[in-house]
Amino acid sequence: MAYSVDEQGMLNVLEQHIAAEMQGDMATTMATMTANPHLLNVPNMIGGDGYEGVKQFYSNHLVGKFFPPDVKFETVSVTVGRTRVVQELVVSFTHTAEIEWMVPNITPTNKKVEIAFVVVAGIENLKLTHEHIYWDQASVLVQLGLLDPAGLPVTGPESARKLLSYSSAD
């Protein structure tokens, strides 16, 4: 898909932000954000408000800490608007370390997880104003063996796999 120069710039800053998170580069992660950003992981209300709050969240819980050796990101779709980029993706990994921002206080289970995410990134002047991150926490808990799906309207990795089956059709 061809993007305008402005849209491509928005995509580039989001990609730079995510790459810096994965590489454990706090300075670059924060350099991609405005002076007063916020971050909200919607399923569990974990994140940060303001530059220092977001920086503290990243340094204590995410940057250089989340990514197990086998983590894989598969983009399903990306939508670019005037002030936002919405990314739909599937993240898979083995739960080999505590993931404080997703399942705090849960010791590693060594179980595989495949989960669909939606990331809404606000962007202003090629800086992130916010990230709102959504995922199905019940599906994560089922896959970690912490929630019995019997009789409940929840799934495990099937929902992420179904979503990926549609991505090849786009």
C-alpha positions in Angstrom: 0.0 0.0 0.0 1.3 3.5 -0.9 1.2 6.0 2.0 1.5 9.8 1.8 4.7 11.4 3.1 2.9 12.3 6.3 1.4 8.8 6.8 4.8 7.2 6.1 6.4 9.5 8.7 3.8 8.4 11.3 4.5 4.7 10.5 8.2 5.3 10.7 8.1 6.9 14.2 5.9 4.0 15.5 8.3 1.4 14.0 11.2 3.3 15.5 9.5 3.3 18.9 8.7 -0.4 18.9 12.2 -1.3 17.7 13.7 0.8 20.5 11.5 -1.0 23.1 12.6 -4.4 21.8 16.3 -3.4 21.8 16.1 -2.1 25.3 16.9 1.4 24.2 15.2 3.7 26.7 16.6 6.9 25.2 15.3 6.3 21.7 12.0 4.9 23.1 11.4 8.2 25.0 12.7 10.3 22.1 9.8 9.1 20.0 7.3 10.5 22.5 5.9 14.0 23.2 6.6 15.9 26.4 3.3 14.7 27.9 2.4 11.2 26.7 0.4 8.5 28.3 0.3 4.7 27.9 -2.6 2.5 28.9 -2.7 -1.3 28.7 -6.5 -1.5 28.7 -7.1 -5.0 30.0 -5.3 -4.4 33.3 -5.1 -0.6 33.5 -1.3 -0.7 33.7 0.8 2.1 32.1 1.8 5.6 32.8 0.8 9.2 32.6 3.1 12.1 31.7 6.7 11.9 30.5 8.1 10.7 33.8 5.2 8.2 34.4 5.6 6.6 31.0 9.4 6.6 31.4 9.1 4.9 34.8 6.6 2.3 33.4 8.9 1.5 30.5 12.1 1.3 32.6 10.5 -0.8 35.3 8.2 -3.1 33.3 8.8 -3.1 29.5 11.9 -1.8 27.8 14.5 -4.5 27.8 12.2 -6.8 29.9 9.3 -8.1 27.9 10.7 -9.8 25.0 11.5 -13.6 25.4 13.9 -15.0 22.9 11.2 -16.6 20.8 8.8 -13.6 20.6 7.2 -13.1 17.2 5.1 -10.2 15.9 2.8 -10.7 13.0 1.1 -7.7 11.6 -2.5 -8.3 10.5 -3.4 -4.8 9.4 -2.3 -1.1 9.8 -4.6 1.8 9.5 -3.3 5.3 9.3 -5.5 8.3 10.1 -4.8 12.0 10.5 -3.5 11.7 14.1 -3.4 8.0 14.8 -2.0 4.7 13.6 -3.9 1.6 14.5 -2.0 -1.7 14.3 -3.7 -5.1 14.6 -1.2 -7.8 15.2 -0.6 -11.2 16.8 2.2 -11.7 19.3 3.4 -15.1 20.2 6.0 -16.1 22.8 6.8 -18.7 25.5 6.2 -17.4 29.0 9.7 -17.9 30.3 9.9 -14.7 32.4 7.5 -12.6 34.4 5.7 -10.2 32.1 4.8 -7.5 34.6 2.8 -5.3 32.2 0.6 -8.1 30.9 0.3 -10.7 33.7 1.8 -9.1 36.8 2.8 -11.4 39.7 2.5 -14.5 37.6 5.6 -16.6 37.7 6.7 -18.1 34.4 4.7 -21.1 33.2 6.9 -22.0 30.2 3.7 -22.2 28.2 3.2 -20.9 24.6 1.0 -17.9 24.1 -0.5 -16.6 20.9 -2.6 -13.4 21.4 -4.2 -10.8 19.2 -3.4 -7.2 20.0 -4.6 -3.8 18.9 -2.4 -0.8 19.4 -3.8 2.7 18.9 -0.9 5.2 18.7 -1.7 8.9 18.8 0.9 10.9 16.8 1.4 14.6 16.7 4.4 16.3 14.9 5.9 12.8 14.4 5.9 12.0 18.1 3.7 9.6 20.0 1.2 11.3 22.2 -0.2 8.0 23.5 -0.5 4.3 23.2 -3.7 2.4 24.0 -3.1 -1.3 23.9 -5.9 -3.9 23.8 -5.8 -7.7 24.1 -8.0 -10.5 25.4 -6.7 -11.2 28.9 -9.0 -14.2 29.3 -7.3 -15.9 26.3 -3.8 -15.2 27.9 -4.9 -16.7 31.2 -6.4 -19.8 29.4 -3.1 -20.3 27.6 -1.1 -20.0 30.8 -3.2 -22.6 32.5 -4.6 -20.0 35.0 -8.2 -20.0 33.7 -10.3 -23.1 32.9 -12.2 -22.3 29.7 -14.8 -25.1 30.3 -18.3 -23.6 30.2 -16.9 -20.0 29.6 -17.1 -18.0 26.4 -13.3 -17.8 26.1 -10.7 -19.2 23.8 -7.0 -19.9 23.8 -4.8 -19.4 20.8 -7.6 -20.2 18.3 -8.8 -16.6 18.2 -5.3 -15.3 17.2 -4.9 -18.1 14.7 -8.3 -17.3 13.1 -7.3 -13.6 12.9 -4.1 -14.5 11.1 -6.0 -16.6 8.6 -7.8 -13.5 7.5 -4.6 -11.4 7.2 -3.5 -13.3 4.1 -6.7 -12.2 2.4 -6.1 -8.5 2.8 
